[in-house]
Amino acid sequence: MKLYFSYNYFILDQLISVYTMCIPKTQGDDRGGIVKRKSISLIMILLVLVFTIVISACTTVRVDRIKATKDIDLSGEWNDTDIRDVSEDLIKSCLKSNWYSAFTKAKKRDPVVIVGSFTNMSSERIDTSIITKKMEIAFVESGEVVLVANTEERDPLRDERMSQQIFANPATAKALAMETGADFMLLGSVKTVTDREGSKTVQTYYVSVQMVELETTRIVWLDESTIKKVIDRSAYTW
């Protein structure tokens, strides 16, 4: 930092020297008008340089590593804390619901679930794939649900199995048409309602999910997690 300032001050000193040389020594100098214009131009250059030095000196970058679970709100928009809270809330509700106990009692096995898409119907750009992945993680970690690959993940798997039929050793090639069929599909959506007055905004997020039985299209479970934020954007900050 000291070297940086020394270099800039050196340049500034050199420009001041040039500026001094351009100033007319006498009032009667015939070149006074030309030199005066040059002097004004140099003054403007010096002012821009000084301003640049001050701005660059005030610009610093600082990075702090913190725990991923720490709650931080900067803009008030949808963030990782909202994703974590919503996912935990919905997965608990899902596994405690009657659909799960009714299925295990009737079928004598855990249900097979595929997590479908979460549609972003909000006023913000929200990557809903993060929500679906957290739901998948929660299902697997619960040990109470058999999770199968979603639509996007299945295509490359099927391509690999097809390729094995041609290139892999028959003893190790995986058979076709042996996928585990899902009993249910989890679908969801994210919506927002915005209420704004002056510098204050109330932003409400509604994350709705439903468990649909694939064979009958019956909705066996439906729930919604809500997050409400009050955002105050002051006109002036110091």
C-alpha positions in Angstrom: 0.0 0.0 0.0 2.9 2.4 0.9 4.5 1.6 -2.4 1.3 2.3 -4.3 0.9 5.8 -2.7 4.5 6.6 -3.3 4.2 5.8 -7.0 1.0 8.0 -7.4 2.5 10.9 -5.5 5.6 10.7 -7.7 3.4 11.0 -10.8 1.6 13.9 -9.2 4.8 15.6 -8.4 6.0 15.3 -11.9 2.8 16.8 -13.3 3.1 19.7 -10.9 6.6 20.3 -12.2 5.4 20.3 -15.8 2.5 22.6 -14.8 5.0 25.1 -13.1 7.1 25.2 -16.2 4.1 26.1 -18.4 3.2 29.1 -16.2 4.3 32.4 -17.8 7.1 34.2 -16.0 6.0 37.7 -16.9 2.6 39.3 -17.5 3.8 40.8 -20.8 4.7 37.5 -22.3 3.1 37.3 -25.8 2.4 33.6 -25.3 0.5 34.4 -22.1 -2.9 33.5 -23.6 -1.7 30.2 -25.0 0.1 29.3 -21.9 -2.9 30.2 -19.8 -5.1 27.8 -21.8 -2.5 25.1 -21.3 -2.3 25.8 -17.6 -6.1 25.4 -17.3 -5.9 22.1 -19.2 -3.2 20.9 -16.8 -5.2 21.9 -13.8 -8.1 19.8 -15.0 -5.8 16.8 -15.6 -4.3 17.2 -12.1 -7.8 17.4 -10.6 -8.9 14.2 -12.4 -5.7 12.4 -11.3 -6.1 13.5 -7.6 -9.7 12.3 -7.7 -8.6 9.0 -9.2 -6.0 8.5 -6.5 -8.5 9.3 -3.7 -11.1 6.9 -5.1 -8.6 4.1 -5.7 -7.1 4.5 -2.2 -10.6 4.1 -0.7 -11.4 1.0 -2.7 -10.6 -2.2 -0.7 -11.7 -5.8 -0.9 -12.3 -7.8 2.2 -13.5 -11.4 2.3 -14.7 -13.1 5.5 -15.4 -16.8 5.7 -18.4 -17.6 7.8 -20.5 -20.7 8.7 -22.9 -21.7 5.9 -25.7 -21.9 8.4 -25.3 -18.2 9.5 -28.3 -16.1 8.6 -27.4 -13.0 6.5 -29.9 -10.7 4.8 -28.5 -8.0 2.5 -31.0 -7.1 -0.2 -34.0 -8.7 1.5 -34.6 -10.9 -1.6 -34.8 -14.7 -1.6 -31.6 -16.3 -0.2 -30.0 -19.4 1.2 -31.7 -19.0 4.6 -35.1 -19.0 3.0 -34.2 -22.2 1.1 -33.0 -23.9 4.2 -36.0 -22.9 6.3 -38.6 -23.9 3.7 -37.0 -27.2 2.9 -36.7 -28.3 6.5 -40.3 -27.2 7.2 -41.8 -29.0 4.3 -39.9 -32.2 4.6 -40.9 -32.6 8.2 -44.5 -32.0 7.3 -44.3 -34.5 4.4 -42.9 -37.4 6.3 -45.3 -36.9 9.2 -48.4 -36.7 7.0 -51.0 -39.5 6.8 -50.1 -40.4 3.2 -46.8 -42.0 4.3 -48.2 -44.1 7.1 -51.2 -45.2 5.0 -48.9 -46.3 2.1 -46.4 -48.3 4.3 -49.3 -50.0 6.1 -51.0 -51.0 2.9 -47.9 -52.0 0.8 -45.6 -53.2 3.6 -42.7 -51.2 2.1 -41.3 -47.7 1.8 -42.8 -45.5 -0.9 -40.8 -44.7 -4.0 -40.7 -41.0 -4.7 -39.4 -38.9 -7.6 -39.0 -35.2 -7.1 -40.4 -33.2 -10.0 -40.0 -29.6 -10.9 -40.6 -26.5 -8.7 -42.1 -23.8 -10.9 -40.9 -20.2 -10.2 -44.0 -18.1 -10.4 -42.5 -15.3 -8.2 -41.4 -11.7 -9.1 -37.7 -12.7 -8.5 -35.2 -14.9 -10.3 -35.1 -17.9 -8.1 -33.2 -21.0 -8.9 -35.7 -23.6 -7.8 -33.4 -26.5 -8.5 -31.7 -25.8 -5.2 -35.0 -26.4 -3.5 -35.6 -29.7 -5.3 -32.1 -30.9 -4.5 -32.5 -30.1 -0.8 -35.8 -32.0 -0.8 -34.0 -35.0 -2.4 -31.2 -34.8 0.2 -33.8 -34.8 3.0 -35.6 -37.8 1.6 -32.5 -39.9 1.3 -31.2 -38.9 4.8 -34.6 -39.7 6.3 -34.2 -43.4 5.4 -38.0 -43.6 5.1 -38.4 -43.0 1.3 -36.8 -44.6 -1.7 -35.7 -41.9 -4.1 -35.3 -42.4 -7.8 -33.6 -40.1 -10.4 -35.6 -37.3 -11.8 -36.4 -36.7 -15.4 -33.2 -34.7 -16.2 -31.0 -37.3 -14.5 -32.6 -40.3 -16.2 -31.7 -39.6 -19.8 -27.9 -39.9 -19.4 -28.4 -43.0 -17.3 -30.5 -44.6 -20.0 -28.0 -43.6 -22.6 -25.3 -45.3 -20.6 -27.3 -48.5 -20.2 -28.0 -48.6 -23.9 -24.3 -48.1 -24.6 -23.4 -51.0 -22.3 -25.5 -53.3 -24.4 -23.1 -52.8 -27.3 -19.7 -52.1 -25.7 -19.7 -53.6 -22.2 -19.0 -57.2 -21.2 -22.4 -59.0 -21.1 -21.6 -60.2 -17.6 -21.4 -56.7 -16.3 -23.8 -54.9 -18.7 -26.9 -53.6 -16.9 -30.2 -54.9 -18.1 -32.8 -52.7 -19.8 -36.3 -52.1 -18.5 -35.3 -52.7 -14.9 -35.8 -49.2 -13.4 -37.6 -48.8 -10.2 -40.9 -47.2 -10.9 -42.0 -44.3 -8.6 -45.2 -44.4 -6.6 -45.4 -40.7 -6.1 -44.1 -37.5 -7.6 -43.4 -34.3 -5.6 -44.3 -31.1 -7.3 -44.1 -27.5 -6.2 -44.1 -23.8 -6.9 -42.8 -20.5 -5.5 -45.0 -17.4 -5.6 -44.6 -13.9 -4.1 -46.8 -11.1 -3.0 -45.3 -7.6 -2.7 -46.7 -4.7 -0.7 -44.8 -1.5 -1.1 -45.3 2.0 0.5 -42.5 4.6 0.4 -39.2 3.1 1.4 -40.8 0.0 3.1 -41.6 -3.2 1.3 -43.3 -6.3 2.7 -42.3 -9.4 0.6 -44.2 -12.6 1.2 -43.0 -15.9 -0.3 -45.4 -18.9 -0.7 -43.7 -22.2 -1.4 -46.4 -24.8 -2.2 -45.8 -28.6 -2.6 -48.0 -31.5 -3.3 -47.4 -35.3 -3.4 -49.2 -36.9 -6.4 -49.8 -40.6 -6.7 -48.6 -41.5 -10.2 -51.0 -44.3 -10.9 -54.2 -42.4 -10.0 -53.0 -38.7 -10.1 -54.5 -38.4 -6.6 -53.0 -35.6 -4.5 -52.2 -37.4 -1.3 -50.5 -34.6 0.5 -50.4 -30.8 0.1 -48.7 -28.1 2.2 -47.3 -24.6 2.0 -44.5 -22.8 3.7 -44.6 -19.0 4.0 -41.9 -16.5 4.6 -42.6 -12.8 5.2 -40.0 -10.1 5.2 -40.2 -6.3 6.0 -37.6 -4.5 4.0 -36.7 -0.8 4.8 -34.6 0.9 2.1 -33.6 4.2 3.4 -33.2 7.0 0.9 -29.9 8.2 2.3 -27.2 6.3 4.2 -24.0 7.5 5.8 
